[in-house]
Amino acid sequence: MSLKNDKPWSITSRLTCLSILSASVILCSIGWYLHQTLAYTLEQDNRQVLFQEIQLLRMVLQEQPPNLERLADEQREGIGLPVGGYYSRILDEAGRSLIETPGMESLPTVKQFSTAPETSETDGVVQTIPDGRTVMLMTAGSQTTPTYKIQIALDVTHEATLLAQYQRNLIGALLLGLLCSTFAAVFVARRGLSPLAEMTRHIEGITATQLHAQLDPAEWPKELSALAAAFNAMLVRLAKSFAQLTQFSADLAHELRNPIHNLMGATEVGLSKARNAEEYREILEFNLEEYGRLSRTVETLLFLARAENTEIPLSPLRLDGKAELEAVCSYHEALAEGKGIRLICQGQGFLYADPQLLKRVLSNLLFNAIQHTPNGGEICLSLDLTDDGSAAVRVQDTGCGIATEHLPKLFDRFYRVDPARSAEGTGLGLAIVKSIMDLHGGSVVIQSVPGKGTVVTLRFSPNRR
């Protein structure tokens, strides 16, 4: 099974496992250290005892010839050591045993003792003999001529038993400590995560009508205060989106209701009595005009929806800005001449944009400027290039201008500065302009002075190819 399909662990489980793991490492480390310290201390004590006995036997062996009776006395004194059973053996240069303590015969043979250079001694080797006892073996030279070899052994079975019992106690303490750590970890994890559960209960109680019920970051722990602030910011965005959606739905219903009512009214009038062909033709032409209005509204809304979801593919090209401005002016020239408005194109340079979308932006702006510029006015389309490679296109008119309080809302859908003039458009033109500029990674800025005119600035980014 793929790990990606496995259900992720809860935070409580993760914290518990991490706590148990850390406790295990700490307890095992402490137990190992205590066990090694005790074992090392006992081993050093036993070595010290054997070293002292070796020194005494060396002193006796310095007498020439060796005094076997004194050696025997010294060995018998060593048998009474409180640390455990003590055994020793003296070997000549040929490896023959000169004298040894009782019980030495039951210990490892001469060959099983580790060898040591003359006049020195081994550190000691711990072995378990066949009868189950544990002994420490050590070999040393006599520091005399001829050289004698001293083999000495110490029964450390008691220490080995003590260490084994100590090890079992440590393991028991470790298991008990882990058990206690598990319960403590679960308690601490649940207790520590209780603010998160409380926050979850608070969030679950928030509905679409309670988006104002925000969290107070100061009431939550430091680790959750950032989450509370982010959640509050999300509620603000949702509230704004809901308000916009509600307003959009109301505006859309209003925009669609008028054409539908007009169509129904015209149709009812046409069906109210018998009419000639010319009258029916007039009714159908009126209906066709309303159908066109509905079609344009739906098409525009679909375009905006696709633009917001970035589903509109861009094909930016290097365009001659002056030629594009002149093409748009030529298209609207008849409409401008009908009102006596003069169209002016200025500037030279290239810009990077989608040709079709650029024409749509400029057409929307120029159409709005013509609609709101009085007879005999002037509209100027200009192109400027900046040092960073971007291009600025300006549409400036000498129209009636826009009041300052309306400027922030001009890009909202269906927003009109003068609602009484709703028949002149859908209120979606500037919303389309904003969406297209966002697709290009550019910006649009509107500046206006009532009674003097309006300037719309489009800023296109450098080459995006």
N, C-alpha and C positions, 0 to 999 in steps of 0.2 A: 504493500500500500504506500502510495506517495505521502511523504511527510506534509506536503501542502494541503492534503485533504484531512489531516488529523486535526481534531479540535484543539485549539490552543489552551494551554494551562491557565487557570485563574491566577490572579495576582497573589491571592492568599496561598495557593499551592506553591507558587514560585518562591515567595518569601519564606515559607516553611521549609522547603527543600534547601534553599540557600543557607538558612539558619542552622539546619541540622548538619549540612556539609561543613560549614565553618566550625560548629561545635565539635564535630568528629575530628577534624584536623587538629583543633586546639587540644582536645582531650587526649588524642593519640600521641601528639607531640609531647605533652606534659608527662603522660604515662611512660613513654619510651625514655624520656630524659631521666625520670626518677629511677626506672629499672636499670638503666645503664650506669647511673651514678652509684647505686647500691652495689651492683656487680663489680664495678671498678674499685670501689672502696674495699670490699671484701677481698678481692684479688690482690690489691696492693698490701693489705694487712698480712695475707698469707705469704706473699713474696718476701715481705720484710722479716717474717719469722724464719723462713728458710735461709735467707741471706745471713741472719745472725747465727744460725746453727752452722752454716758453712764456714763462717769466720772462726768460730770456736774450734771446729774440727781442723781447720788449717793450722791454727796455732799449735794444736797437739801434734800434728804431723810434721811440724818443723823440728821436733826433737829427733835426733838420729842416734840409734835406730828408732823406728816408731814404737811408742809405748802403747802396746795393744790394750793393757789393762786400763790405762787412762782413757783411751779411746772408748772402751766399753762403758766406763763410768759416764763419760760425756754423752754417749748415745742413750744410756739409761735415763739420764736426767732429761733428755729431749723427749722421751716417751711420755712424760707427765705434763707436756704442754697442754694448756686449756683449749687451744684452738682446734684440736682434733688429733686423730692418730698420727704419730710421727714415726717414720722409718728411715734408716740410712744404711749405706753399704760403702765400704772402702775397697777399691780395686787397685792392684799393682799394675806395673807397666805391661805385664803379659795378659792383663784382663782377669786375673784370678781374684776371687773375693778373699780379702784378709780378715775382715770382720764385718758383721751386719747385725742389725737389731732383729729380735724375734718378729715374725710375720712378714719379713721382707720377701720370703720365698713365694708368698701368695700374690705379690705385685708383678708388674710387667718385667720381663726378662731384661738382661743388660742391654740387648740390642734395641729394645723399645724405648729406652731413655734417649733423649736427644743428645747429640754430641756437641761438645764445646771445645774451643781451642784451649790449649794449656794456659794456666794462670787466669782464666776467665770463667764466667758462668753463663748459663742460658737464662732466659727470662722465665722459664717455667712453662710446662705443657700440661693442660688439664685433660685427663682421660677417664673413661668409665671402664672399670675392670670387669671380668666375667661375673663376679659375685654381686654386681650391682652397685658397688661403691664408686665414688668419684674421688680421684686423687690428683694432686698437682705434683708433677715430676720435674726435678731440676738436676742438672749435672754441672760440676765445677772441677777445676784443677787444684792441686795442693800447693802450688807455688814453691815446691822443693825439688831437689834432685836426689834420687830419682823422683819422677813425677807420679803422684798417686791421683786416682780419679775418685771423686766423691759423688755418689749418687744418693739423692735425698728425696723423700716423698712425704706428702702431707695429705691426710684424709680430709677432704673438704665436702664430704657427703652432706653434712649438716647445712653448710652454706648453699649447696646446690638445691637441697630441699626447701630451704628458706626462700631462695630466689624463685623457685617454681611456685611456691605458695603465694609469694608476693605478686608474681605475674598473673596468677589466677584472680587474686584480689583486684588487681588493676583492671583486668578484663571485665570483671563484675561491676566495678565502679564506672568503667567506660560505658557499659550497656545501660546501667542505671542513669548515668548522666545524659546519655542520648535520649532515653525515654523521657526524662524530665525536660530536656531541651525541646523535644517534639511538642509536648503539651504547652511549654512556654512560648515556642515559636508560633503555634496556632493561635494562642491567646493574644500575643503581641500583634500578629498580622491582622487578625480580625479587629482588634481594638484600634490599631493604627489606620485601618481602612474604613472605619466607621464614618468619618466625615464624607468619604466618597459615596457610601451608601445613602447617607442623608441627602447629599447633593442629588443623587439619582432620583430619590423620592420627590424632591422639590421639582426637578425637571419633568418628571412624569406627570405632574399636575398642571403643567403649562399647556394650554390649548391655543388655537388660532385667535381666540377672543381674549387671551390673557398674555399677550406678548409683552405687556408692560411689566409683568412680574419678574423683574431681573434679580440676579444674585448680587449680594454685597461682597465684593472681594475682601474687605477688611474683616469679615466674619469667618473666613476660612483660613486654614493653615497656609503657610507660605507656598507650599508645593501646589496647592489647588487655587490660589488666588489668581494666577495667570490663566488657568482654565476657566474660572468664573468670569474674568474680564473678556476672554475670547467668546464665551457663551453669550454674554451680554451684547457684544458687538454683533454676533450672529442674529440675536433677537431684533436688534435695531435694523439690520439688513432685511430680515424677514418681514418686519412690520412695514418697512418702506416698500418692499416688493408687493405685499398684500394690498397696501393702499394704492400703489400704481396699478395693480391688476384689477382692483375694484373700479378705479376711475376709468381704466382702459375698457373694461366690460361695459360700463355705463355709456362711455363715449361711442363705443362700437355699436351698441344697441341703438343709440340715437342716430348715428350715421346711416345705419341700415334701415331704420324705421322710416325715415323720411322718403327715400326712393320707393320703398315698398308701398307706403301709403299713397304716394303719387301714382304709382302703377295701378293700385286697386281703385283709386278714385277715377282715373282716366278710363279704366276698363268698365267701371260701373256706369259712367256717363255714356260711353259708347254703346252699352247694352240696354240703356234705359229706353231707347226708341230706335226705330229704323232710320238709318242715315245713308247718304249717298257715298260713292266710292271716294270722293275727295275728302270727306269728313273722316272716314275710316283711315285714310292714308295719314291725315294729320295726327290722329290718335296713335297710330303705329309709330310714326316718327317721334312723337313725344315719349312713347314707351321705350323706343330704341335708345333715346338719349339717357333715360333713367337706367336702362340696362347697362349702358356704357359706364355710367357713374358707379354703379354697383361693381362692375367688373374691375374698374380702376382701383376702387377701394380695396377689394379682396386681393388683387395682384400686389398692391403696395404693402399690405399687411403680411402677405406671404414672403415678400422680399425682405421685410424687416425681420421676420422670424428666422429666415435662413441666414441673414447677416449676423444676428445675435448668436447663432450656433455655429458661425464660421463655416457654413456649408457652401458658400459662394466661392468658386475657384477664381483666383486672381491670375491674370496674365499681364503683369507689368511690362511695359515697353518704354523705350526711350523715344519720347514724343517731342515734336516741335511745338512748344507752348504757344507761340504766336499764331501758328496755323490752327491749333485747336480752338483758341479764343475767337478767331475770325470765323471759323466754321459755325460755332454756336451763335455768334452775332448774326451771321447770314441767315440762319434758320429762323431767328426771331425778328428779323428786320421788318417784315410786313406788319407784325403786331405793334412794333415800336413806332413805325411810321404812321399807323392809324391814330396814335396819340401825340404825334409830333415830338417824340422822344429821340434824341440823338445818341447813337451807340458809338463808343470810342474804344479801340483796342491799342494797348501800349505794351512795350517791353519785348525783349528777345531772350531766348534761352531754351533749354531742354529740361524736361521733367520726366520722372519715371512713374507711370500710372497705367491702370487698365483703361484702354481707349473708350470702351462702352460706358464704364462706370464714371469716367471723367466727364464724358458728354452729359450723362444724367445729372451729375452734381451741378455742372455749370448751367444746364438748362433750367433746373429747379430754381437756382439763385437768380438767374436772369429773368425768368418768368415772374418771380416774386417782386423783383425790383421794378419791372414794367407795371405790374398791378398797383404798386404803391407809390409810383412816381407821377406827379401831375403832368398834364399836357404841357409840352414845351420844355420838359426837363431834360436831364442828361444822365447817362449811365456809362461808367468807365470800367473796362476790364483791363487789368494790368498784370504783368508778370515780372517778378524780381527774383534774382538768384542771391543766396547768402554765401558767406565764406565757408560754412560747413558742408556745402553741396546741396542743401535743400532748396526747394523752390516755393515761393509764396505767390499765390494767385489772389488778387483782390477784386471784388465786385462792389463798386461804390456808386451810389445813386444820390440824387438830390430830392428824394421823396419826403414824405411826412415825418419819417423817423419813428423811433420806438421809445416809449418811456422806460426808465431804468428798472422799474419793478417788474417789467415783463421779460427782461433779457435772460434771467436764469431759467425761465420756463419755455423758451422758444423751441428747444429741441424735444420737448415732450410731445407725445403723440396726441393728435386732435386738438392741440392747444392753438387758440386763435387770440390775437391781441384784441380784435373787434369781433365778438361773437355774432353781431348783427350781420356781418358779411360772410356768413357761413356758406352761402351758395357759391362763393368764388373758388372754393377749394376744399380739400379734405382735412387740412391741418396736419398732413403727414410729410410735406415736402422737406422741411428742415430736419425732421427725424431721419429721413432717408439720407440726407447730406451727412449727418453725424455718423450714421452707420457705415457709409461708404468710406469716410475718412478714417474711421477706426480700422476698417479692413486694410487700408493702406498703411496703417501705422502712423498716420498724420494727425492733424488737429484742425479744428475750425473755431474761429473766434468772431464774435459779432460786437461791433461798436456802433453806437447810434446816439444821435442828438435830436430830440424832438424838434420838428420844424426845419431841420437842416439836411437830414439824410442819414443813410446807414452804410456802414462798411463791413463787408464779410470777408475775412481773410482765411484762405485755405493754405495750409503748410504741408507740403509733401516731403517725405523723407528722401535721403539720397538713394542711390541705386540699391534696390532690394532683391535683385536677381541673384 
